[in-house]
Amino acid sequence: MTRVRALDTNVCGVTAAIAVIDGKWKTTLLWLLESGPRRPGDLRRQVPGLSEKVLTQALREMESDGLVHREVHPGVPLRTDYSLTAFGQDLADALEPLSDWGHRRLERLTGNPPLS
């Protein structure tokens, strides 16, 4: 799905929601930011395989979509923190039942109880 799709107003609500979390890392970033503000370096350490370039792009898109707040603290070196906005928390809350469903699906596939 392209970024243009995130701005399309002639789609169903599910498509509109998926458009802002589309991509390999956004749901993981959303999940990590639920626990509180994080610095970009901390996010990169928490997500193996996530490059700095892709992290920056994902966070900028999430900020543009109103999901995260970027706060730059003056000083040397500059410190940047990312946190969920109320809108981003609303999305995280809305995704919780989908996450539960995903865990049940995995349990069904493996015959093992869910991790959480």
KOLPA-269733 format. One record per residue: chain; x, y, z of N, C-alpha, C, O in turn; residue in three letters. Coordinates in nm, 4 decimals, decimal comma, padded with zeros to 6 digits. Layout:
N
(site A (X Y Z) (X Y Z) (X Y Z) (X Y Z) ALA)
...
% end
This chain:
116
(site A (00,0855 -00,1175 00,0000) (00,0000 00,0000 00,0000) (00,0898 00,1235 00,0000) (00,1902 00,1280 00,0712) MET)
(site A (00,0550 00,2190 -00,0765) (00,1372 00,3390 -00,0870) (00,0925 00,4429 00,0144) (-00,0163 00,4334 00,0712) THR)
(site A (00,1775 00,5416 00,0362) (00,1434 00,6507 00,1285) (00,0230 00,7293 00,0782) (-00,0520 00,7851 00,1583) ARG)
(site A (00,0035 00,7343 -00,0524) (-00,1112 00,8046 -00,1093) (-00,2401 00,7437 -00,0548) (-00,3381 00,8146 -00,0321) VAL)
(site A (-00,2396 00,6135 -00,0340) (-00,3588 00,5439 00,0155) (-00,3985 00,5941 00,1547) (-00,5166 00,5944 00,1894) ARG)
(site A (-00,2998 00,6365 00,2341) (-00,3282 00,6861 00,3684) (-00,4076 00,8167 00,3654) (-00,4689 00,8545 00,4653) ALA)
(site A (-00,4069 00,8850 00,2525) (-00,4784 01,0125 00,2395) (-00,6099 00,9994 00,1647) (-00,6845 01,0966 00,1526) LEU)
(site A (-00,6388 00,8808 00,1146) (-00,7608 00,8574 00,0364) (-00,8815 00,8527 00,1300) (-00,8856 00,7708 00,2217) ASP)
(site A (-00,9790 00,9396 00,1074) (-01,0977 00,9435 00,1935) (-01,2100 00,8539 00,1413) (-01,3126 00,8389 00,2076) THR)
(site A (-01,1921 00,7949 00,0248) (-01,2948 00,7082 -00,0342) (-01,2629 00,5610 -00,0147) (-01,2677 00,4826 -00,1095) ASN)
(site A (-01,2305 00,5237 00,1079) (-01,2016 00,3837 00,1391) (-01,2779 00,3468 00,2661) (-01,3239 00,4334 00,3405) VAL)
(site A (-01,2900 00,2163 00,2891) (-01,3554 00,1737 00,4140) (-01,2647 00,2051 00,5324) (-01,1449 00,2281 00,5156) CYS)
(site A (-01,3219 00,2058 00,6509) (-01,2474 00,2408 00,7717) (-01,1301 00,1491 00,8001) (-01,0255 00,1946 00,8465) GLY)
(site A (-01,1463 00,0199 00,7727) (-01,0368 -00,0748 00,7980) (-00,9188 -00,0433 00,7062) (-00,8035 -00,0451 00,7492) VAL)
(site A (-00,9483 -00,0150 00,5813) (-00,8422 00,0202 00,4863) (-00,7723 00,1485 00,5299) (-00,6501 00,1591 00,5197) THR)
(site A (-00,8482 00,2451 00,5779) (-00,7905 00,3708 00,6247) (-00,6985 00,3478 00,7446) (-00,5933 00,4108 00,7556) ALA)
(site A (-00,7378 00,2587 00,8330) (-00,6548 00,2280 00,9500) (-00,5285 00,1534 00,9086) (-00,4190 00,1846 00,9553) ALA)
(site A (-00,5442 00,0553 00,8213) (-00,4290 -00,0237 00,7777) (-00,3295 00,0636 00,7018) (-00,2090 00,0394 00,7078) ILE)
(site A (-00,3781 00,1634 00,6315) (-00,2896 00,2512 00,5551) (-00,1871 00,3210 00,6436) (-00,0749 00,3459 00,5996) ALA)
(site A (-00,2233 00,3529 00,7671) (-00,1284 00,4237 00,8544) (-00,0379 00,3293 00,9314) (00,0601 00,3747 00,9904) VAL)
(site A (-00,0666 00,1998 00,9333) (00,0226 00,1049 01,0009) (00,0884 00,0102 00,9026) (00,1565 -00,0846 00,9417) ILE)
(site A (00,0673 00,0369 00,7739) (00,1254 -00,0464 00,6703) (00,2775 -00,0403 00,6768) (00,3355 00,0655 00,7015) ASP)
(site A (00,3393 -00,1510 00,6551) (00,4847 -00,1588 00,6566) (00,5303 -00,2596 00,7596) (00,4527 -00,3056 00,8434) GLY)
(site A (00,6556 -00,2924 00,7515) (00,7113 -00,3990 00,8340) (00,7263 -00,3601 00,9812) (00,7160 -00,4463 01,0685) LYS)
(site A (00,7503 -00,2332 01,0101) (00,7919 -00,1947 01,1452) (00,6924 -00,1116 01,2242) (00,7069 -00,1013 01,3461) TRP)
(site A (00,5936 -00,0525 01,1620) (00,5091 00,0438 01,2337) (00,4318 -00,0166 01,3499) (00,4199 00,0471 01,4545) LYS)
(site A (00,3792 -00,1368 01,3349) (00,3059 -00,1952 01,4476) (00,3998 -00,2252 01,5637) (00,3618 -00,2108 01,6799) THR)
(site A (00,5219 -00,2668 01,5329) (00,6207 -00,2920 01,6384) (00,6565 -00,1616 01,7088) (00,6658 -00,1580 01,8314) THR)
(site A (00,6765 -00,0554 01,6327) (00,7079 00,0750 01,6926) (00,5917 00,1249 01,7778) (00,6125 00,1782 01,8868) LEU)
(site A (00,4720 00,1080 01,7291) (00,3523 00,1465 01,8044) (00,3486 00,0721 01,9379) (00,3219 00,1313 02,0425) LEU)
(site A (00,3753 -00,0568 01,9327) (00,3745 -00,1412 02,0525) (00,4827 -00,0968 02,1514) (00,4570 -00,0894 02,2716) TRP)
(site A (00,6034 -00,0674 02,1021) (00,7114 -00,0232 02,1900) (00,6811 00,1125 02,2527) (00,7121 00,1352 02,3697) LEU)
(site A (00,6208 00,2025 02,1755) (00,5919 00,3361 02,2267) (00,4750 00,3378 02,3255) (00,4549 00,4363 02,3966) LEU)
(site A (00,3986 00,2293 02,3297) (00,2895 00,2220 02,4284) (00,3422 00,2277 02,5712) (00,2725 00,2740 02,6614) GLU)
(site A (00,4645 00,1808 02,5919) (00,5192 00,1776 02,7282) (00,5788 00,3113 02,7710) (00,6214 00,3265 02,8855) SER)
(site A (00,5820 00,4085 02,6792) (00,6315 00,5407 02,7146) (00,7264 00,5953 02,6100) (00,7601 00,5265 02,5137) GLY)
(site A (00,7700 00,7208 02,6292) (00,8589 00,7851 02,5323) (00,9885 00,7061 02,5138) (01,0412 00,6465 02,6077) PRO)
(site A (01,0373 00,7076 02,3923) (01,1616 00,6372 02,3599) (01,2473 00,7239 02,2694) (01,1970 00,8034 02,1900) ARG)
(site A (01,3767 00,7068 02,2834) (01,4715 00,7701 02,1931) (01,4915 00,6802 02,0721) (01,4775 00,5584 02,0830) ARG)
(site A (01,5241 00,7384 01,9567) (01,5423 00,6567 01,8362) (01,6441 00,5450 01,8524) (01,6223 00,4343 01,8032) PRO)
(site A (01,7542 00,5721 01,9203) (01,8559 00,4684 01,9412) (01,8024 00,3513 02,0214) (01,8365 00,2360 01,9950) GLY)
(site A (01,7188 00,3813 02,1190) (01,6573 00,2761 02,1998) (01,5639 00,1911 02,1133) (01,5617 00,0686 02,1245) ASP)
(site A (01,4876 00,2575 02,0276) (01,3971 00,1846 01,9385) (01,4763 00,0936 01,8447) (01,4367 -00,0205 01,8211) LEU)
(site A (01,5876 00,1434 01,7914) (01,6701 00,0611 01,7010) (01,7260 -00,0604 01,7731) (01,7305 -00,1694 01,7160) ARG)
(site A (01,7684 -00,0434 01,8970) (01,8220 -00,1576 01,9735) (01,7143 -00,2616 02,0020) (01,7429 -00,3811 02,0086) ARG)
(site A (01,5905 -00,2158 02,0187) (01,4808 -00,3060 02,0504) (01,4307 -00,3847 01,9296) (01,3636 -00,4868 01,9449) GLN)
(site A (01,4639 -00,3367 01,8089) (01,4114 -00,3988 01,6869) (01,5280 -00,4386 01,5966) (01,5701 -00,3599 01,5118) VAL)
(site A (01,5803 -00,5595 01,6138) (01,6915 -00,6040 01,5290) (01,6519 -00,6019 01,3814) (01,5409 -00,6411 01,3453) PRO)
(site A (01,7422 -00,5566 01,2986) (01,7172 -00,5525 01,1551) (01,6581 -00,4216 01,1059) (01,6445 -00,4013 00,9852) GLY)
(site A (01,6227 -00,3326 01,1975) (01,5651 -00,2030 01,1598) (01,6780 -00,1023 01,1412) (01,7503 -00,0709 01,2358) LEU)
(site A (01,6928 -00,0523 01,0195) (01,7997 00,0450 00,9919) (01,7586 00,1842 01,0403) (01,6405 00,2130 01,0599) SER)
(site A (01,8578 00,2679 01,0587) (01,8306 00,4050 01,1028) (01,7457 00,4793 01,0002) (01,6553 00,5544 01,0368) GLU)
(site A (01,7745 00,4583 00,8721) (01,6998 00,5248 00,7649) (01,5527 00,4841 00,7677) (01,4646 00,5697 00,7601) LYS)
(site A (01,5263 00,3560 00,7784) (01,3889 00,3070 00,7773) (01,3165 00,3500 00,9048) (01,1984 00,3845 00,9007) VAL)
(site A (01,3871 00,3480 01,0176) (01,3280 00,3944 01,1438) (01,2858 00,5406 01,1311) (01,1738 00,5770 01,1670) LEU)
(site A (01,3752 00,6231 01,0802) (01,3451 00,7656 01,0642) (01,2249 00,7853 00,9730) (01,1365 00,8654 01,0032) THR)
(site A (01,2212 00,7130 00,8620) (01,1092 00,7249 00,7681) (00,9784 00,6825 00,8338) (00,8773 00,7513 00,8202) GLN)
(site A (00,9793 00,5701 00,9047) (00,8572 00,5214 00,9702) (00,8092 00,6203 01,0761) (00,6898 00,6492 01,0841) ALA)
(site A (00,9013 00,6723 01,1573) (00,8623 00,7674 01,2615) (00,8086 00,8969 01,2015) (00,7138 00,9550 01,2544) LEU)
(site A (00,8683 00,9426 01,0916) (00,8192 01,0643 01,0261) (00,6785 01,0433 00,9710) (00,5929 01,1310 00,9829) ARG)
(site A (00,6547 00,9263 00,9106) (00,5215 00,8971 00,8589) (00,4206 00,8872 00,9731) (00,3086 00,9370 00,9621) GLU)
(site A (00,4604 00,8231 01,0822) (00,3709 00,8099 01,1971) (00,3424 00,9471 01,2592) (00,2314 00,9724 01,3061) MET)
(site A (00,4423 01,0349 01,2592) (00,4224 01,1707 01,3087) (00,3271 01,2469 01,2151) (00,2373 01,3177 01,2607) GLU)
(site A (00,3479 01,2317 01,0865) (00,2621 01,2973 00,9879) (00,1170 01,2496 00,9995) (00,0239 01,3269 00,9770) SER)
(site A (00,0985 01,1224 01,0347) (-00,0357 01,0661 01,0509) (-00,0957 01,0954 01,1885) (-00,2082 01,0548 01,2176) ASP)
(site A (-00,0204 01,1660 01,2725) (-00,0724 01,2044 01,4037) (-00,0637 01,0967 01,5091) (-00,1293 01,1071 01,6128) GLY)
(site A (00,0161 00,9925 01,4857) (00,0267 00,8818 01,5812) (00,1333 00,9042 01,6870) (00,1182 00,8605 01,8010) LEU)
(site A (00,2413 00,9723 01,6495) (00,3505 00,9953 01,7440) (00,3825 01,1439 01,7520) (00,3574 01,2209 01,6593) VAL)
(site A (00,4386 01,1805 01,8660) (00,4850 01,3164 01,8910) (00,6370 01,3110 01,8996) (00,6938 01,2256 01,9677) HIS)
(site A (00,7009 01,4026 01,8303) (00,8473 01,4128 01,8322) (00,8847 01,5346 01,9144) (00,8405 01,6461 01,8865) ARG)
(site A (00,9668 01,5123 02,0161) (01,0106 01,6234 02,1008) (01,1626 01,6299 02,0992) (01,2307 01,5330 02,1328) GLU)
(site A (01,2145 01,7456 02,0596) (01,3586 01,7671 02,0550) (01,3978 01,8494 02,1770) (01,3452 01,9583 02,1995) VAL)
(site A (01,4908 01,7958 02,2550) (01,5400 01,8646 02,3743) (01,6716 01,9333 02,3394) (01,7629 01,8684 02,2884) HIS)
(site A (01,6828 02,0632 02,3660) (01,8073 02,1337 02,3326) (01,9232 02,0834 02,4180) (01,9046 02,0262 02,5254) PRO)
(site A (02,0386 02,1060 02,3681) (02,1590 02,0659 02,4385) (02,2553 02,0030 02,3402) (02,2249 01,9863 02,2220) GLY)
(site A (02,3712 01,9688 02,3913) (02,4712 01,9035 02,3073) (02,5033 01,7696 02,3699) (02,5544 01,7646 02,4818) VAL)
(site A (02,4748 01,6625 02,3011) (02,4063 01,6554 02,1718) (02,2553 01,6736 02,1899) (02,2021 01,6598 02,3000) PRO)
(site A (02,1879 01,7050 02,0791) (02,0420 01,7149 02,0819) (01,9834 01,5804 02,1213) (02,0348 01,4756 02,0823) LEU)
(site A (01,8772 01,5839 02,1976) (01,8097 01,4600 02,2359) (01,6676 01,4651 02,1814) (01,5958 01,5635 02,1993) ARG)
(site A (01,6290 01,3574 02,1150) (01,4952 01,3490 02,0574) (01,4210 01,2328 02,1206) (01,4745 01,1224 02,1308) THR)
(site A (01,2993 01,2573 02,1626) (01,2134 01,1526 02,2172) (01,0883 01,1424 02,1307) (01,0374 01,2423 02,0798) ASP)
(site A (01,0400 01,0197 02,1153) (00,9136 00,9945 02,0465) (00,8168 00,9328 02,1460) (00,8546 00,8480 02,2267) TYR)
(site A (00,6925 00,9760 02,1395) (00,5883 00,9209 02,2255) (00,4583 00,9119 02,1460) (00,4412 00,9781 02,0436) SER)
(site A (00,3684 00,8293 02,1950) (00,2380 00,8183 02,1297) (00,1540 00,9407 02,1615) (00,1566 00,9918 02,2735) LEU)
(site A (00,0805 00,9866 02,0637) (-00,0197 01,0897 02,0872) (-00,1459 01,0182 02,1382) (-00,1521 00,8953 02,1396) THR)
(site A (-00,2441 01,0953 02,1790) (-00,3713 01,0352 02,2199) (-00,4329 00,9586 02,1025) (-00,4935 00,8531 02,1213) ALA)
(site A (-00,4169 01,0125 01,9816) (-00,4674 00,9463 01,8608) (-00,3942 00,8145 01,8368) (-00,4550 00,7148 01,7977) PHE)
(site A (-00,2624 00,8152 01,8607) (-00,1829 00,6937 01,8476) (-00,2222 00,5899 01,9513) (-00,2263 00,4704 01,9220) GLY)
(site A (-00,2512 00,6357 02,0731) (-00,2958 00,5432 02,1776) (-00,4318 00,4850 02,1429) (-00,4580 00,3676 02,1694) GLN)
(site A (-00,5185 00,5664 02,0837) (-00,6479 00,5156 02,0370) (-00,6283 00,4021 01,9372) (-00,6976 00,3005 01,9434) ASP)
(site A (-00,5334 00,4197 01,8450) (-00,5056 00,3154 01,7468) (-00,4506 00,1910 01,8156) (-00,4917 00,0796 01,7832) LEU)
(site A (-00,3588 00,2082 01,9095) (-00,3028 00,0943 01,9819) (-00,4134 00,0183 02,0551) (-00,4152 -00,1048 02,0549) ALA)
(site A (-00,5047 00,0913 02,1171) (-00,6174 00,0279 02,1861) (-00,7072 -00,0479 02,0881) (-00,7558 -00,1569 02,1180) ASP)
(site A (-00,7282 00,0121 01,9701) (-00,8117 -00,0525 01,8689) (-00,7461 -00,1794 01,8146) (-00,8154 -00,2736 01,7762) ALA)
(site A (-00,6135 -00,1818 01,8112) (-00,5412 -00,2987 01,7593) (-00,5294 -00,4120 01,8607) (-00,4961 -00,5246 01,8237) LEU)
(site A (-00,5563 -00,3840 01,9880) (-00,5422 -00,4870 02,0918) (-00,6265 -00,6121 02,0645) (-00,5743 -00,7228 02,0775) GLU)
(site A (-00,7545 -00,5993 02,0271) (-00,8308 -00,7208 01,9944) (-00,7727 -00,7964 01,8745) (-00,7776 -00,9193 01,8704) PRO)
(site A (-00,7185 -00,7241 01,7781) (-00,6554 -00,7901 01,6640) (-00,5306 -00,8663 01,7087) (-00,5041 -00,9764 01,6605) LEU)
(site A (-00,4550 -00,8082 01,8001) (-00,3384 -00,8758 01,8564) (-00,3796 -01,0028 01,9307) (-00,3162 -01,1074 01,9168) SER)
(site A (-00,4856 -00,9925 02,0090) (-00,5364 -01,1104 02,0802) (-00,5767 -01,2202 01,9823) (-00,5480 -01,3378 02,0044) ASP)
(site A (-00,6429 -01,1810 01,8749) (-00,6824 -01,2765 01,7721) (-00,5584 -01,3426 01,7109) (-00,5565 -01,4636 01,6884) TRP)
(site A (-00,4548 -01,2618 01,6841) (-00,3314 -01,3148 01,6273) (-00,2658 -01,4167 01,7186) (-00,2162 -01,5193 01,6721) GLY)
(site A (-00,2653 -01,3889 01,8492) (-00,2091 -01,4851 01,9452) (-00,2905 -01,6147 01,9476) (-00,2340 -01,7239 01,9550) HIS)
(site A (-00,4238 -01,6020 01,9413) (-00,5082 -01,7222 01,9364) (-00,4821 -01,8024 01,8090) (-00,4804 -01,9255 01,8117) ARG)
(site A (-00,4620 -01,7332 01,6992) (-00,4311 -01,8008 01,5738) (-00,2996 -01,8769 01,5845) (-00,2901 -01,9919 01,5418) ARG)
(site A (-00,1987 -01,8126 01,6415) (-00,0690 -01,8799 01,6580) (-00,0809 -02,0010 01,7496) (-00,0201 -02,1051 01,7250) LEU)
(site A (-00,1601 -01,9860 01,8557) (-00,1831 -02,0981 01,9471) (-00,2479 -02,2146 01,8717) (-00,2110 -02,3306 01,8897) GLU)
(site A (-00,3429 -02,1817 01,7891) (-00,4114 -02,2836 01,7104) (-00,3169 -02,3550 01,6142) (-00,3252 -02,4764 01,5954) ARG)
(site A (-00,2279 -02,2782 01,5541) (-00,1323 -02,3357 01,4584) (-00,0302 -02,4250 01,5258) (00,0074 -02,5293 01,4724) LEU)
(site A (00,0144 -02,3836 01,6434) (00,1224 -02,4559 01,7113) (00,0746 -02,5501 01,8209) (00,1482 -02,6393 01,8629) THR)
(site A (-00,0481 -02,5307 01,8671) (-00,0971 -02,6112 01,9783) (-00,0392 -02,5675 02,1118) (-00,0590 -02,6350 02,2128) GLY)
(site A (00,0331 -02,4540 02,1139) (00,0935 -02,4006 02,2359) (00,0106 -02,2847 02,2895) (-00,0538 -02,2139 02,2120) ASN)
(site A (00,0111 -02,2642 02,4209) (-00,0598 -02,1486 02,4766) (00,0075 -02,0178 02,4337) (00,1280 -02,0156 02,4089) PRO)
(site A (-00,0693 -01,9095 02,4250) (-00,0113 -01,7804 02,3831) (00,0923 -01,7324 02,4832) (00,0902 -01,7703 02,6003) PRO)
(site A (00,1850 -01,6464 02,4342) (00,2917 -01,5931 02,5168) (00,2402 -01,4930 02,6187) (00,2946 -01,4849 02,7289) LEU)
(site A (00,1379 -01,4171 02,5856) (00,0893 -01,3176 02,6816) (-00,0607 -01,3160 02,6872) (-00,1188 -01,2381 02,7628) SER)
% end
